[in-house]
Structure formats: structure tokens, C-alpha cells
């Protein structure tokens, strides 16, 4: 059962350091294993229809992925991919057989066994870290924080590509102390090169708090940048917090305007032309059908 399907820029997942400038066929179903009262996709995560008219199968998705423009593979997103784990596995295995890539956008609340299996066929993850406070995380999502942190550590240890998103909600998870603790933990446990996306909250579902002030995001961006080399701001426009600079010398290497990107000062292997530092390990994708 399919809730949505679209050919999206990888930056929309958001993944800024995984084949920047390419697209990925994105697909979602219904349901979630969390109960976030601020869910941005609550229509498909918290309300499951008795019958969906839109359906698909693994072979059809693989064919569509191969034919899609500048597409590197499939992203399981929109709702929580763990909910339709068996279907994700069936599609992902076939995608890998065709030389394409699998991406998972998840809340990271998953048992060790299924996660180990996901790691055998998933190439990149964006994990939502909803809060770094155990109390706040439980109150906002209905789920414990510790399993999410264990998931993040396990993905990082596996060598798979990992980026993290934290939706900043005023008065809930926007304290400087909490974000500093989160960034210190990411740097120490996952590595200071782990990209962190601080995303602006807008009122949605059951929560009516006003949207996150941009000055709050600016302040948290500066704090996070003191611990991590790749910090980004999401759901904002015209902000330099979406650009990528070389983590070694500070040279601008990617300019982003919305989902439009322009790479500069990079060679064909994703290395900074000024200092030779590797900015993107996944940069060049060989053309194939539909590219």
C-alpha cells in the first residue's frame, strides 16, 4: 500500500553528503511506531486507511528506479519504513542487484536484529533525533530515547552513510544546553563529520506552538558548529546554513538554494581543490538507463 511516491532530490531527505545533485525515487506507506504530536506527515503516519487504491510491487519499483532521471536508487521515507519492513527488504535486495542504492529515512526506533538486516542492504540513513532529553523524547514521541541512540551508534560503526535531523520545537527541545549535549555526544560517539540538520518547526497535527524563530536556529547553528563540521539549517530560505564548506580549510564547495545546488572548488572525486580534503565520499555516480 503506497501513500506517496516521487522522484526527489537527495537534498530533500535531507541527505547533503550522499551523491549531492542527484535524485532518488522516494516511496512511503502508512503507519509509524511513534506517536509524535507534532508529526509533519500525520495524515499517513497516524491515520491508516482501511483500503488504499495505490499499490505497487518490487519489480515495478525497480523498473521505475532504473528509468528515472539521474536517479541513484530508492528512498524509503514519508512514513516510518520499519512499519513495512518485509516489503522494504524485498525491494531493496532487488535494487542492490541492479547496482543502485537504498536510502532509509527513519526515527531509528528499531530492534537490533532487524537493524542488522537493514544494514546489509541499506547504503545511507537519515535518522530523526527528536530530542536529546529522555523525558522530552518520551513525552513528545511515546518512545524511549536510548534505542534511537543505540541505532545511531550501530549505523556509524557499520560504515554506512549517516546524517541526522533534529526538528527544533520552541520550548521543547530548543535549549542551548540540550543541543550542546546532543552535539557533544554526536562528535564523541559518531564523529565530528556526521552531518546534522537543524530543521525549523511549523505548527502541525496536535501541536499549535508558533514556528521556530529563525534567531533561535541561528543561535543553535553556531553552538552546533562548535562541535560538528557539517551543520545545516532546514525549512529556511536564503540562509548560508544550507551551504557546505570544506571541513579542513573552510572553502565553499556547495552552494544550495532550496533544492537547487551548485558545486564549486571540487574535483571529480569530491575532494576540495584548495587543500585536497575529501568532502564527499559519495559524489560521482556512473550514468545508466534514464540518467
C-alpha positions as a Python dict, from the first residue, in 0.01 Angstrom:
ca = {
    (1, 'X'): (0, 0, 0),
    (2, 'X'): (155, 325, -119),
    (3, 'X'): (82, 663, 40),
    (4, 'X'): (317, 859, -182),
    (5, 'X'): (583, 823, -450),
    (6, 'X'): (800, 1089, -608),
    (7, 'X'): (1138, 1146, -771),
    (8, 'X'): (1303, 1377, -516),
    (9, 'X'): (1641, 1548, -488),
    (10, 'X'): (1856, 1370, -229),
    (11, 'X'): (1879, 1705, -51),
    (12, 'X'): (1509, 1674, 30),
    (13, 'X'): (1556, 1364, 251),
    (14, 'X'): (1768, 1553, 372),
    (15, 'X'): (2100, 1400, 262),
    (16, 'X'): (2358, 1664, 178),
    (17, 'X'): (2669, 1444, 165),
    (18, 'X'): (2538, 1147, -34),
    (19, 'X'): (2557, 1199, -412),
    (20, 'X'): (2472, 1571, -399),
    (21, 'X'): (2281, 1693, -703),
    (22, 'X'): (2127, 1354, -786),
    (23, 'X'): (1771, 1230, -746),
    (24, 'X'): (1618, 933, -567),
    (25, 'X'): (1284, 761, -621),
    (26, 'X'): (1106, 807, -289),
    (27, 'X'): (823, 591, -164),
    (28, 'X'): (618, 563, 154),
    (29, 'X'): (333, 363, 302),
    (30, 'X'): (123, 416, 617),
    (31, 'X'): (185, 395, 991),
    (32, 'X'): (455, 467, 1246),
    (33, 'X'): (593, 318, 1567),
    (34, 'X'): (598, 660, 1736),
    (35, 'X'): (314, 894, 1829),
    (36, 'X'): (466, 1240, 1782),
    (37, 'X'): (206, 1509, 1844),
    (38, 'X'): (395, 1739, 1605),
    (39, 'X'): (422, 1491, 1316),
    (40, 'X'): (472, 1667, 984),
    (41, 'X'): (325, 1368, 795),
    (42, 'X'): (49, 1273, 1039),
    (43, 'X'): (-205, 1210, 762),
    (44, 'X'): (-13, 894, 664),
    (45, 'X'): (169, 807, 986),
    (46, 'X'): (-119, 831, 1234),
    (47, 'X'): (-419, 763, 1013),
    (48, 'X'): (-418, 437, 820),
    (49, 'X'): (-691, 388, 557),
    (50, 'X'): (-890, 68, 551),
    (51, 'X'): (-805, 26, 184),
    (52, 'X'): (-554, 203, -35),
    (53, 'X'): (-615, 220, -408),
    (54, 'X'): (-246, 282, -475),
    (55, 'X'): (-38, -33, -469),
    (56, 'X'): (291, -150, -615),
    (57, 'X'): (532, -443, -622),
    (58, 'X'): (912, -476, -605),
    (59, 'X'): (969, -545, -974),
    (60, 'X'): (768, -242, -1082),
    (61, 'X'): (959, -15, -843),
    (62, 'X'): (1295, -144, -965),
    (63, 'X'): (1198, -80, -1327),
    (64, 'X'): (1082, 270, -1241),
    (65, 'X'): (1402, 341, -1048),
    (66, 'X'): (1617, 233, -1342),
    (67, 'X'): (1425, 458, -1581),
    (68, 'X'): (1411, 769, -1364),
    (69, 'X'): (1625, 1074, -1444),
    (70, 'X'): (1958, 1100, -1260),
    (71, 'X'): (1829, 851, -1007),
    (72, 'X'): (2066, 663, -776),
    (73, 'X'): (1808, 422, -630),
    (74, 'X'): (1515, 417, -386),
    (75, 'X'): (1446, 601, -59),
    (76, 'X'): (1201, 458, 190),
    (77, 'X'): (1056, 768, 351),
    (78, 'X'): (741, 976, 423),
    (79, 'X'): (618, 731, 690),
    (80, 'X'): (835, 507, 913),
    (81, 'X'): (999, 242, 687),
    (82, 'X'): (1022, -12, 971),
    (83, 'X'): (641, -45, 951),
    (84, 'X'): (664, -227, 617),
    (85, 'X'): (999, -390, 683),
    (86, 'X'): (936, -703, 473),
    (87, 'X'): (839, -506, 164),
    (88, 'X'): (1135, -270, 209),
    (89, 'X'): (1366, -571, 224),
    (90, 'X'): (1218, -729, -89),
    (91, 'X'): (1257, -408, -288),
    (92, 'X'): (1600, -317, -151),
    (93, 'X'): (1757, -652, -233),
    (94, 'X'): (1647, -619, -596),
    (95, 'X'): (1773, -260, -608),
    (96, 'X'): (2119, -370, -492),
    (97, 'X'): (2123, -642, -759),
    (98, 'X'): (2085, -366, -1021),
    (99, 'X'): (2378, -167, -881),
    (100, 'X'): (2162, 108, -734),
    (101, 'X'): (2147, 242, -376),
    (102, 'X'): (1897, 222, -90),
    (103, 'X'): (1822, 508, 149),
    (104, 'X'): (1617, 494, 468),
    (105, 'X'): (1466, 798, 641),
    (106, 'X'): (1370, 673, 985),
    (107, 'X'): (1316, 762, 1350),
    (108, 'X'): (1570, 496, 1446),
    (109, 'X'): (1339, 318, 1691),
    (110, 'X'): (1413, -40, 1591),
    (111, 'X'): (1531, -364, 1747),
    (112, 'X'): (1887, -484, 1696),
    (113, 'X'): (1803, -787, 1480),
    (114, 'X'): (1602, -605, 1212),
    (115, 'X'): (1858, -322, 1214),
    (116, 'X'): (2139, -567, 1146),
    (117, 'X'): (1942, -698, 847),
    (118, 'X'): (1871, -346, 721),
    (119, 'X'): (2242, -270, 728),
    (120, 'X'): (2310, -549, 480),
    (121, 'X'): (2121, -369, 202),
    (122, 'X'): (2085, -1, 308),
    (123, 'X'): (2353, 244, 193),
    (124, 'X'): (2250, 568, 363),
    (125, 'X'): (2034, 676, 656),
    (126, 'X'): (1885, 998, 779),
    (127, 'X'): (1771, 944, 1137),
    (128, 'X'): (1538, 1182, 1319),
    (129, 'X'): (1678, 1254, 1664),
    (130, 'X'): (1368, 1418, 1810),
    (131, 'X'): (1522, 1525, 2141),
    (132, 'X'): (1833, 1453, 2344),
    (133, 'X'): (1637, 1459, 2669),
    (134, 'X'): (1497, 1120, 2777),
    (135, 'X'): (1197, 1289, 2941),
    (136, 'X'): (1118, 1515, 2646),
    (137, 'X'): (1169, 1240, 2390),
    (138, 'X'): (928, 1011, 2575),
    (139, 'X'): (670, 1288, 2618),
    (140, 'X'): (684, 1403, 2255),
    (141, 'X'): (704, 1064, 2082),
    (142, 'X'): (583, 800, 2328),
    (143, 'X'): (915, 618, 2276),
    (144, 'X'): (1238, 586, 2474),
    (145, 'X'): (1547, 773, 2360),
    (146, 'X'): (1810, 506, 2435),
    (147, 'X'): (1715, 268, 2148),
    (148, 'X'): (1750, 557, 1900),
    (149, 'X'): (2097, 641, 2030),
    (150, 'X'): (2196, 275, 2004),
    (151, 'X'): (2072, 271, 1643),
    (152, 'X'): (2284, 576, 1561),
    (153, 'X'): (2595, 418, 1712),
    (154, 'X'): (2536, 92, 1527),
    (155, 'X'): (2489, 264, 1190),
    (156, 'X'): (2803, 473, 1240),
    (157, 'X'): (3005, 166, 1339),
    (158, 'X'): (2885, -17, 1026),
    (159, 'X'): (3043, 244, 798),
    (160, 'X'): (2713, 322, 624),
    (161, 'X'): (2642, 685, 540),
    (162, 'X'): (2462, 863, 823),
    (163, 'X'): (2303, 1205, 862),
    (164, 'X'): (2084, 1326, 1149),
    (165, 'X'): (1786, 1562, 1162),
    (166, 'X'): (1653, 1738, 1472),
    (167, 'X'): (1328, 1930, 1434),
    (168, 'X'): (1365, 2228, 1669),
    (169, 'X'): (1040, 2290, 1861),
    (170, 'X'): (1019, 2611, 2069),
    (171, 'X'): (1009, 2541, 2441),
    (172, 'X'): (1050, 2166, 2396),
    (173, 'X'): (1394, 2078, 2260),
    (174, 'X'): (1544, 2417, 2175),
    (175, 'X'): (1755, 2482, 2485),
    (176, 'X'): (2121, 2559, 2427),
    (177, 'X'): (2218, 2312, 2698),
    (178, 'X'): (2031, 2022, 2536),
    (179, 'X'): (2165, 2092, 2188),
    (180, 'X'): (2519, 2127, 2319),
    (181, 'X'): (2486, 1787, 2490),
    (182, 'X'): (2349, 1637, 2168),
    (183, 'X'): (2632, 1772, 1957),
    (184, 'X'): (2896, 1668, 2208),
    (185, 'X'): (2753, 1315, 2201),
    (186, 'X'): (2741, 1305, 1820),
    (187, 'X'): (3101, 1423, 1792),
    (188, 'X'): (3223, 1173, 2051),
    (189, 'X'): (3017, 867, 1954),
    (190, 'X'): (2956, 911, 1582),
    (191, 'X'): (3227, 1150, 1465),
    (192, 'X'): (3253, 1524, 1415),
    (193, 'X'): (3199, 1487, 1039),
    (194, 'X'): (2846, 1350, 1089),
    (195, 'X'): (2607, 1596, 919),
    (196, 'X'): (2342, 1743, 1149),
    (197, 'X'): (2030, 1915, 1010),
    (198, 'X'): (1852, 2155, 1245),
    (199, 'X'): (1507, 2190, 1093),
    (200, 'X'): (1254, 2464, 1156),
    (201, 'X'): (926, 2350, 1313),
    (202, 'X'): (586, 2468, 1187),
    (203, 'X'): (255, 2403, 1369),
    (204, 'X'): (117, 2067, 1266),
    (205, 'X'): (-115, 1787, 1381),
    (206, 'X'): (-191, 1830, 1755),
    (207, 'X'): (70, 2096, 1834),
    (208, 'X'): (-5, 2465, 1786),
    (209, 'X'): (316, 2621, 1913),
    (210, 'X'): (434, 2908, 1690),
    (211, 'X'): (700, 2820, 1434),
    (212, 'X'): (1064, 2824, 1540),
    (213, 'X'): (1212, 3177, 1532),
    (214, 'X'): (1497, 3200, 1286),
    (215, 'X'): (1710, 3369, 1553),
    (216, 'X'): (1676, 3053, 1762),
    (217, 'X'): (1801, 2844, 1472),
    (218, 'X'): (2089, 3086, 1414),
    (219, 'X'): (2193, 3056, 1779),
    (220, 'X'): (2174, 2677, 1780),
    (221, 'X'): (2357, 2662, 1448),
    (222, 'X'): (2651, 2849, 1599),
    (223, 'X'): (2658, 2620, 1903),
    (224, 'X'): (2642, 2303, 1693),
    (225, 'X'): (2914, 2430, 1460),
    (226, 'X'): (3147, 2445, 1757),
    (227, 'X'): (3134, 2063, 1782),
    (228, 'X'): (3045, 1940, 1432),
    (229, 'X'): (3192, 2022, 1092),
    (230, 'X'): (2875, 1983, 888),
    (231, 'X'): (2574, 2161, 1039),
    (232, 'X'): (2278, 2270, 827),
    (233, 'X'): (1951, 2458, 871),
    (234, 'X'): (1632, 2318, 720),
    (235, 'X'): (1292, 2468, 638),
    (236, 'X'): (1451, 2811, 598),
    (237, 'X'): (1517, 3002, 278),
    (238, 'X'): (1805, 3217, 164),
    (239, 'X'): (2033, 3114, 451),
    (240, 'X'): (2403, 3028, 429),
    (241, 'X'): (2331, 2748, 677),
    (242, 'X'): (2244, 2530, 380),
    (243, 'X'): (2586, 2556, 214),
    (244, 'X'): (2874, 2311, 252),
    (245, 'X'): (3227, 2428, 322),
    (246, 'X'): (3539, 2213, 332),
    (247, 'X'): (3578, 2085, 688),
    (248, 'X'): (3953, 2130, 665),
    (249, 'X'): (4014, 2472, 510),
    (250, 'X'): (3667, 2633, 510),
    (251, 'X'): (3644, 2681, 132),
    (252, 'X'): (3288, 2690, -6),
    (253, 'X'): (3227, 2370, -205),
    (254, 'X'): (2847, 2356, -242),
    (255, 'X'): (2601, 2642, -272),
    (256, 'X'): (2236, 2549, -206),
    (257, 'X'): (1925, 2748, -288),
    (258, 'X'): (1632, 2536, -182),
    (259, 'X'): (1684, 2203, -358),
    (260, 'X'): (1896, 2356, -630),
    (261, 'X'): (2267, 2305, -575),
    (262, 'X'): (2589, 2423, -737),
    (263, 'X'): (2920, 2255, -658),
    (264, 'X'): (3239, 2461, -675),
    (265, 'X'): (3603, 2404, -582),
    (266, 'X'): (3565, 2025, -602),
    (267, 'X'): (3737, 1768, -822),
    (268, 'X'): (3558, 1468, -975),
    (269, 'X'): (3623, 1259, -662),
    (270, 'X'): (3460, 1504, -420),
    (271, 'X'): (3790, 1648, -293),
    (272, 'X'): (3845, 2014, -211),
    (273, 'X'): (4057, 2175, -485),
    (274, 'X'): (4225, 2405, -237),
    (275, 'X'): (4351, 2157, 26),
    (276, 'X'): (4272, 1808, -108),
    (277, 'X'): (4041, 1716, 179),
    (278, 'X'): (3770, 1459, 93),
    (279, 'X'): (3438, 1642, 137),
    (280, 'X'): (3208, 1384, -25),
    (281, 'X'): (3290, 1014, -29),
    (282, 'X'): (2979, 951, -244),
    (283, 'X'): (3000, 1206, -521),
    (284, 'X'): (3017, 1065, -874),
    (285, 'X'): (2754, 820, -994),
    (286, 'X'): (2811, 644, -1323),
    (287, 'X'): (2530, 709, -1576),
    (288, 'X'): (2292, 428, -1666),
    (289, 'X'): (1946, 393, -1821),
    (290, 'X'): (1737, 702, -1753),
    (291, 'X'): (2034, 917, -1639),
}
